[in-house]
Amino acid sequence: DAGGAVPCMKGLGALTVSPEACAKEIYEQAPFAFEPGTTFAYNSYHLQVAGAMAAKAANTTVQGLLRRNLIDKAGMARTRWLAG
């Protein structure tokens, strides 16, 4: 678990940083409160990193991946992105 906050996940950073850049920031800067495997505690940081990894593997962006596999299929025609 990352016990603190990284700039891309708070304030204006959350509106101006792409999901891929935020995932990199989390990976490089997030302070971890526990050693891996010692405590069962989670936050949404893992979703940022996993989304960026899946998008890279699919050769697209996080937005492209979500649009193709969720937003379009669910008929969410008015969905817009705040950043990235």
N, CA, C and O atoms as CSV, one atom per row, in Angstrom:
chain,resi,resn,atom,element,x,y,z
A,1,ASP,N,N,0.831,-1.183,0.000
A,1,ASP,CA,C,0.000,0.000,0.000
A,1,ASP,C,C,0.874,1.245,0.000
A,1,ASP,O,O,1.848,1.333,0.748
A,2,ALA,N,N,0.522,2.189,-0.832
A,2,ALA,CA,C,1.210,3.472,-0.808
A,2,ALA,C,C,0.535,4.312,0.256
A,2,ALA,O,O,-0.650,4.629,0.144
A,3,GLY,N,N,1.262,4.665,1.263
A,3,GLY,CA,C,0.674,5.336,2.401
A,3,GLY,C,C,0.495,6.834,2.243
A,3,GLY,O,O,-0.218,7.436,3.045
A,4,GLY,N,N,1.095,7.454,1.269
A,4,GLY,CA,C,0.992,8.895,1.107
A,4,GLY,C,C,0.352,9.262,-0.209
A,4,GLY,O,O,-0.189,8.411,-0.914
A,5,ALA,N,N,0.419,10.520,-0.527
A,5,ALA,CA,C,-0.158,11.000,-1.779
A,5,ALA,C,C,0.957,11.393,-2.739
A,5,ALA,O,O,2.018,11.850,-2.314
A,6,VAL,N,N,0.719,11.219,-4.003
A,6,VAL,CA,C,1.637,11.698,-5.032
A,6,VAL,C,C,0.936,12.837,-5.758
A,6,VAL,O,O,-0.291,12.832,-5.862
A,7,PRO,N,N,1.691,13.820,-6.266
A,7,PRO,CA,C,1.081,15.006,-6.861
A,7,PRO,C,C,0.030,14.733,-7.931
A,7,PRO,O,O,-0.961,15.460,-8.010
A,8,CYS,N,N,0.219,13.713,-8.748
A,8,CYS,CA,C,-0.731,13.468,-9.839
A,8,CYS,C,C,-2.094,13.008,-9.355
A,8,CYS,O,O,-3.052,13.017,-10.129
A,9,MET,N,N,-2.205,12.609,-8.105
A,9,MET,CA,C,-3.471,12.093,-7.583
A,9,MET,C,C,-4.224,13.103,-6.726
A,9,MET,O,O,-5.254,12.762,-6.144
A,10,LYS,N,N,-3.735,14.334,-6.634
A,10,LYS,CA,C,-4.421,15.316,-5.801
A,10,LYS,C,C,-4.439,16.683,-6.475
A,10,LYS,O,O,-3.567,16.995,-7.286
A,11,GLY,N,N,-5.416,17.478,-6.140
A,11,GLY,CA,C,-5.511,18.840,-6.648
A,11,GLY,C,C,-5.524,18.914,-8.163
A,11,GLY,O,O,-6.127,18.073,-8.830
A,12,LEU,N,N,-4.855,19.922,-8.703
A,12,LEU,CA,C,-4.811,20.115,-10.146
A,12,LEU,C,C,-4.056,19.007,-10.864
A,12,LEU,O,O,-4.287,18.772,-12.050
A,13,GLY,N,N,-3.169,18.330,-10.172
A,13,GLY,CA,C,-2.458,17.218,-10.793
A,13,GLY,C,C,-3.398,16.162,-11.321
A,13,GLY,O,O,-3.154,15.568,-12.371
A,14,ALA,N,N,-4.480,15.928,-10.590
A,14,ALA,CA,C,-5.459,14.926,-11.009
A,14,ALA,C,C,-6.185,15.347,-12.281
A,14,ALA,O,O,-6.761,14.507,-12.972
A,15,LEU,N,N,-6.164,16.634,-12.593
A,15,LEU,CA,C,-6.860,17.128,-13.783
A,15,LEU,C,C,-5.930,17.366,-14.963
A,15,LEU,O,O,-6.397,17.516,-16.092
A,16,THR,N,N,-4.631,17.403,-14.727
A,16,THR,CA,C,-3.707,17.809,-15.779
A,16,THR,C,C,-2.682,16.761,-16.175
A,16,THR,O,O,-1.956,16.955,-17.150
A,17,VAL,N,N,-2.606,15.678,-15.459
A,17,VAL,CA,C,-1.602,14.651,-15.725
A,17,VAL,C,C,-2.263,13.449,-16.389
A,17,VAL,O,O,-3.316,12.995,-15.941
A,18,SER,N,N,-1.654,12.930,-17.451
A,18,SER,CA,C,-2.229,11.772,-18.131
A,18,SER,C,C,-2.165,10.542,-17.227
A,18,SER,O,O,-1.314,10.480,-16.339
A,19,PRO,N,N,-3.042,9.569,-17.435
A,19,PRO,CA,C,-3.006,8.344,-16.631
A,19,PRO,C,C,-1.653,7.643,-16.713
A,19,PRO,O,O,-1.171,7.103,-15.717
A,20,GLU,N,N,-1.040,7.650,-17.893
A,20,GLU,CA,C,0.253,6.989,-18.049
A,20,GLU,C,C,1.342,7.698,-17.248
A,20,GLU,O,O,2.157,7.050,-16.593
A,21,ALA,N,N,1.353,9.035,-17.301
A,21,ALA,CA,C,2.344,9.803,-16.547
A,21,ALA,C,C,2.124,9.646,-15.044
A,21,ALA,O,O,3.080,9.583,-14.272
A,22,CYS,N,N,0.863,9.585,-14.642
A,22,CYS,CA,C,0.557,9.402,-13.226
A,22,CYS,C,C,1.009,8.022,-12.745
A,22,CYS,O,O,1.549,7.897,-11.646
A,23,ALA,N,N,0.795,7.002,-13.548
A,23,ALA,CA,C,1.239,5.659,-13.179
A,23,ALA,C,C,2.751,5.634,-12.986
A,23,ALA,O,O,3.247,5.004,-12.052
A,24,LYS,N,N,3.481,6.312,-13.859
A,24,LYS,CA,C,4.941,6.375,-13.730
A,24,LYS,C,C,5.329,7.111,-12.452
A,24,LYS,O,O,6.245,6.696,-11.743
A,25,GLU,N,N,4.626,8.204,-12.161
A,25,GLU,CA,C,4.896,8.962,-10.942
A,25,GLU,C,C,4.637,8.107,-9.702
A,25,GLU,O,O,5.434,8.120,-8.765
A,26,ILE,N,N,3.539,7.375,-9.691
A,26,ILE,CA,C,3.224,6.492,-8.569
A,26,ILE,C,C,4.322,5.457,-8.406
A,26,ILE,O,O,4.809,5.240,-7.296
A,27,TYR,N,N,4.715,4.821,-9.489
A,27,TYR,CA,C,5.740,3.780,-9.443
A,27,TYR,C,C,7.055,4.319,-8.898
A,27,TYR,O,O,7.730,3.653,-8.114
A,28,GLU,N,N,7.417,5.533,-9.318
A,28,GLU,CA,C,8.709,6.089,-8.933
A,28,GLU,C,C,8.706,6.810,-7.584
A,28,GLU,O,O,9.746,6.871,-6.928
A,29,GLN,N,N,7.553,7.365,-7.148
A,29,GLN,CA,C,7.566,8.255,-5.993
A,29,GLN,C,C,6.687,7.848,-4.810
A,29,GLN,O,O,6.894,8.345,-3.703
A,30,ALA,N,N,5.732,6.974,-5.009
A,30,ALA,CA,C,4.784,6.683,-3.933
A,30,ALA,C,C,5.494,6.085,-2.720
A,30,ALA,O,O,6.257,5.127,-2.844
A,31,PRO,N,N,5.232,6.660,-1.550
A,31,PRO,CA,C,5.824,6.083,-0.338
A,31,PRO,C,C,5.004,4.866,0.097
A,31,PRO,O,O,3.778,4.939,0.187
A,32,PHE,N,N,5.665,3.778,0.357
A,32,PHE,CA,C,4.964,2.567,0.762
A,32,PHE,C,C,4.996,2.437,2.280
A,32,PHE,O,O,6.058,2.535,2.896
A,33,ALA,N,N,3.832,2.215,2.878
A,33,ALA,CA,C,3.703,2.153,4.328
A,33,ALA,C,C,4.132,0.803,4.890
A,33,ALA,O,O,4.472,0.714,6.070
A,34,PHE,N,N,4.123,-0.261,4.067
A,34,PHE,CA,C,4.432,-1.599,4.536
A,34,PHE,C,C,5.308,-2.313,3.515
A,34,PHE,O,O,5.314,-1.965,2.334
A,35,GLU,N,N,6.031,-3.294,3.974
A,35,GLU,CA,C,6.772,-4.163,3.066
A,35,GLU,C,C,5.767,-5.010,2.286
A,35,GLU,O,O,4.756,-5.432,2.848
A,36,PRO,N,N,6.027,-5.268,0.991
A,36,PRO,CA,C,5.101,-6.089,0.204
A,36,PRO,C,C,4.805,-7.430,0.881
A,36,PRO,O,O,5.710,-8.113,1.361
A,37,GLY,N,N,3.543,-7.785,0.909
A,37,GLY,CA,C,3.118,-9.067,1.455
A,37,GLY,C,C,2.951,-9.117,2.957
A,37,GLY,O,O,2.596,-10.168,3.491
A,38,THR,N,N,3.194,-8.009,3.671
A,38,THR,CA,C,3.100,-8.044,5.132
A,38,THR,C,C,1.772,-7.543,5.671
A,38,THR,O,O,1.424,-7.856,6.810
A,39,THR,N,N,1.023,-6.780,4.899
A,39,THR,CA,C,-0.227,-6.181,5.368
A,39,THR,C,C,-1.247,-6.183,4.245
A,39,THR,O,O,-0.903,-5.946,3.087
A,40,PHE,N,N,-2.500,-6.449,4.585
A,40,PHE,CA,C,-3.573,-6.430,3.604
A,40,PHE,C,C,-4.207,-5.043,3.629
A,40,PHE,O,O,-5.133,-4.790,4.400
A,41,ALA,N,N,-3.710,-4.157,2.790
A,41,ALA,CA,C,-4.226,-2.793,2.717
A,41,ALA,C,C,-4.014,-2.289,1.294
A,41,ALA,O,O,-2.925,-2.430,0.739
A,42,TYR,N,N,-5.049,-1.705,0.706
A,42,TYR,CA,C,-4.967,-1.256,-0.680
A,42,TYR,C,C,-5.549,0.141,-0.851
A,42,TYR,O,O,-6.303,0.626,-0.007
A,43,ASN,N,N,-5.190,0.767,-1.942
A,43,ASN,CA,C,-5.810,2.018,-2.375
A,43,ASN,C,C,-5.918,1.943,-3.892
A,43,ASN,O,O,-5.721,0.874,-4.469
A,44,SER,N,N,-6.222,3.035,-4.536
A,44,SER,CA,C,-6.436,2.977,-5.988
A,44,SER,C,C,-5.157,3.137,-6.804
A,44,SER,O,O,-5.221,3.138,-8.033
A,45,TYR,N,N,-4.012,3.269,-6.170
A,45,TYR,CA,C,-2.773,3.421,-6.935
A,45,TYR,C,C,-2.542,2.237,-7.870
A,45,TYR,O,O,-2.097,2.413,-9.005
A,46,HIS,N,N,-2.840,1.055,-7.400
A,46,HIS,CA,C,-2.598,-0.132,-8.226
A,46,HIS,C,C,-3.427,-0.093,-9.511
A,46,HIS,O,O,-3.006,-0.629,-10.537
A,47,LEU,N,N,-4.607,0.539,-9.461
A,47,LEU,CA,C,-5.429,0.633,-10.665
A,47,LEU,C,C,-4.800,1.556,-11.702
A,47,LEU,O,O,-4.876,1.284,-12.900
A,48,GLN,N,N,-4.180,2.645,-11.251
A,48,GLN,CA,C,-3.480,3.546,-12.165
A,48,GLN,C,C,-2.348,2.811,-12.874
A,48,GLN,O,O,-2.203,2.900,-14.093
A,49,VAL,N,N,-1.556,2.091,-12.106
A,49,VAL,CA,C,-0.409,1.372,-12.670
A,49,VAL,C,C,-0.886,0.233,-13.575
A,49,VAL,O,O,-0.358,0.058,-14.673
A,50,ALA,N,N,-1.868,-0.535,-13.128
A,50,ALA,CA,C,-2.377,-1.647,-13.939
A,50,ALA,C,C,-3.000,-1.145,-15.236
A,50,ALA,O,O,-2.823,-1.764,-16.285
A,51,GLY,N,N,-3.723,-0.036,-15.178
A,51,GLY,CA,C,-4.328,0.538,-16.386
A,51,GLY,C,C,-3.272,0.962,-17.390
A,51,GLY,O,O,-3.413,0.720,-18.589
A,52,ALA,N,N,-2.220,1.593,-16.902
A,52,ALA,CA,C,-1.135,2.014,-17.800
A,52,ALA,C,C,-0.424,0.803,-18.404
A,52,ALA,O,O,-0.049,0.820,-19.576
A,53,MET,N,N,-0.242,-0.241,-17.607
A,53,MET,CA,C,0.399,-1.458,-18.129
A,53,MET,C,C,-0.467,-2.122,-19.185
A,53,MET,O,O,0.044,-2.548,-20.221
A,54,ALA,N,N,-1.773,-2.217,-18.941
A,54,ALA,CA,C,-2.682,-2.836,-19.909
A,54,ALA,C,C,-2.724,-2.031,-21.200
A,54,ALA,O,O,-2.735,-2.605,-22.289
A,55,ALA,N,N,-2.748,-0.709,-21.087
A,55,ALA,CA,C,-2.778,0.132,-22.280
A,55,ALA,C,C,-1.495,-0.033,-23.091
A,55,ALA,O,O,-1.541,-0.109,-24.319
A,56,LYS,N,N,-0.364,-0.088,-22.415
A,56,LYS,CA,C,0.912,-0.278,-23.116
A,56,LYS,C,C,0.918,-1.620,-23.845
A,56,LYS,O,O,1.351,-1.701,-24.994
A,57,ALA,N,N,0.445,-2.660,-23.188
A,57,ALA,CA,C,0.396,-3.985,-23.806
A,57,ALA,C,C,-0.540,-4.010,-25.009
A,57,ALA,O,O,-0.303,-4.752,-25.963
A,58,ALA,N,N,-1.599,-3.206,-24.972
A,58,ALA,CA,C,-2.570,-3.151,-26.067
A,58,ALA,C,C,-2.189,-2.101,-27.113
A,58,ALA,O,O,-2.919,-1.890,-28.082
A,59,ASN,N,N,-1.053,-1.449,-26.913
A,59,ASN,CA,C,-0.560,-0.428,-27.842
A,59,ASN,C,C,-1.572,0.702,-28.040
A,59,ASN,O,O,-1.852,1.117,-29.165
A,60,THR,N,N,-2.113,1.187,-26.922
A,60,THR,CA,C,-3.073,2.283,-26.947
A,60,THR,C,C,-2.892,3.112,-25.684
A,60,THR,O,O,-1.942,2.889,-24.934
A,61,THR,N,N,-3.781,4.055,-25.438
A,61,THR,CA,C,-3.777,4.839,-24.208
A,61,THR,C,C,-4.782,4.246,-23.234
A,61,THR,O,O,-5.602,3.405,-23.603
A,62,VAL,N,N,-4.710,4.692,-21.986
A,62,VAL,CA,C,-5.697,4.241,-21.012
A,62,VAL,C,C,-7.100,4.643,-21.472
A,62,VAL,O,O,-8.042,3.855,-21.383
A,63,GLN,N,N,-7.226,5.881,-21.967
A,63,GLN,CA,C,-8.531,6.329,-22.455
A,63,GLN,C,C,-9.002,5.472,-23.623
A,63,GLN,O,O,-10.173,5.098,-23.680
A,64,GLY,N,N,-8.115,5.158,-24.545
A,64,GLY,CA,C,-8.472,4.321,-25.689
A,64,GLY,C,C,-8.923,2.938,-25.254
A,64,GLY,O,O,-9.892,2.391,-25.779
A,65,LEU,N,N,-8.214,2.390,-24.299
A,65,LEU,CA,C,-8.551,1.067,-23.785
A,65,LEU,C,C,-9.931,1.078,-23.114
A,65,LEU,O,O,-10.755,0.196,-23.355
A,66,LEU,N,N,-10.167,2.079,-22.278
A,66,LEU,CA,C,-11.471,2.179,-21.611
A,66,LEU,C,C,-12.592,2.453,-22.607
A,66,LEU,O,O,-13.681,1.890,-22.496
A,67,ARG,N,N,-12.323,3.315,-23.573
A,67,ARG,CA,C,-13.358,3.636,-24.569
A,67,ARG,C,C,-13.741,2.376,-25.345
A,67,ARG,O,O,-14.926,2.078,-25.491
A,68,ARG,N,N,-12.758,1.642,-25.839
A,68,ARG,CA,C,-13.026,0.462,-26.662
A,68,ARG,C,C,-13.694,-0.663,-25.880
A,68,ARG,O,O,-14.595,-1.326,-26.394
A,69,ASN,N,N,-13.260,-0.883,-24.641
A,69,ASN,CA,C,-13.719,-2.057,-23.897
A,69,ASN,C,C,-14.814,-1.802,-22.882
A,69,ASN,O,O,-15.382,-2.750,-22.338
A,70,LEU,N,N,-15.124,-0.539,-22.614
A,70,LEU,CA,C,-16.154,-0.251,-21.623
A,70,LEU,C,C,-17.127,0.825,-22.096
A,70,LEU,O,O,-18.329,0.581,-22.203
A,71,ILE,N,N,-16.611,1.995,-22.374
A,71,ILE,CA,C,-17.465,3.156,-22.647
A,71,ILE,C,C,-18.329,2.960,-23.880
A,71,ILE,O,O,-19.542,3.156,-23.813
A,72,ASP,N,N,-17.736,2.577,-25.008
A,72,ASP,CA,C,-18.522,2.367,-26.230
A,72,ASP,C,C,-19.507,1.214,-26.071
A,72,ASP,O,O,-20.656,1.314,-26.502
A,73,LYS,N,N,-19.065,0.120,-25.456
A,73,LYS,CA,C,-19.932,-1.046,-25.293
A,73,LYS,C,C,-21.105,-0.764,-24.368
A,73,LYS,O,O,-22.170,-1.365,-24.510
A,74,ALA,N,N,-20.913,0.150,-23.421
A,74,ALA,CA,C,-21.980,0.497,-22.491
A,74,ALA,C,C,-22.852,1.637,-23.018
A,74,ALA,O,O,-23.814,2.038,-22.362
A,75,GLY,N,N,-22.520,2.158,-24.197
A,75,GLY,CA,C,-23.312,3.231,-24.789
A,75,GLY,C,C,-23.186,4.563,-24.058
A,75,GLY,O,O,-24.127,5.356,-24.050
A,76,MET,N,N,-22.043,4.811,-23.452
A,76,MET,CA,C,-21.823,6.030,-22.665
A,76,MET,C,C,-21.311,7.142,-23.583
A,76,MET,O,O,-20.157,7.560,-23.480
A,77,ALA,N,N,-22.161,7.606,-24.462
A,77,ALA,CA,C,-21.781,8.543,-25.532
A,77,ALA,C,C,-21.322,9.911,-25.038
A,77,ALA,O,O,-20.616,10.607,-25.768
A,78,ARG,N,N,-21.692,10.317,-23.839
A,78,ARG,CA,C,-21.321,11.640,-23.337
A,78,ARG,C,C,-20.122,11.614,-22.399
A,78,ARG,O,O,-19.827,12.626,-21.762
A,79,THR,N,N,-19.430,10.502,-22.297
A,79,THR,CA,C,-18.259,10.409,-21.435
A,79,THR,C,C,-17.129,11.247,-21.993
A,79,THR,O,O,-16.801,11.156,-23.176
A,80,ARG,N,N,-16.534,12.064,-21.136
A,80,ARG,CA,C,-15.398,12.919,-21.526
A,80,ARG,C,C,-14.296,12.782,-20.500
A,80,ARG,O,O,-14.544,12.372,-19.366
A,81,TRP,N,N,-13.066,13.125,-20.896
A,81,TRP,CA,C,-11.904,13.049,-19.998
A,81,TRP,C,C,-11.556,14.435,-19.499
A,81,TRP,O,O,-11.652,15.412,-20.242
A,82,LEU,N,N,-11.153,14.524,-18.247
A,82,LEU,CA,C,-10.727,15.790,-17.680
A,82,LEU,C,C,-9.304,16.131,-18.097
A,82,LEU,O,O,-8.966,17.306,-18.243
A,83,ALA,N,N,-8.473,15.123,-18.290
A,83,ALA,CA,C,-7.071,15.355,-18.649
A,83,ALA,C,C,-6.553,14.193,-19.471
A,83,ALA,O,O,-7.189,13.144,-19.582
A,84,GLY,N,N,-5.380,14.411,-20.044
A,84,GLY,CA,C,-4.667,13.346,-20.733
A,84,GLY,C,C,-5.249,12.998,-22.035
A,84,GLY,O,O,-4.740,12.111,-22.721
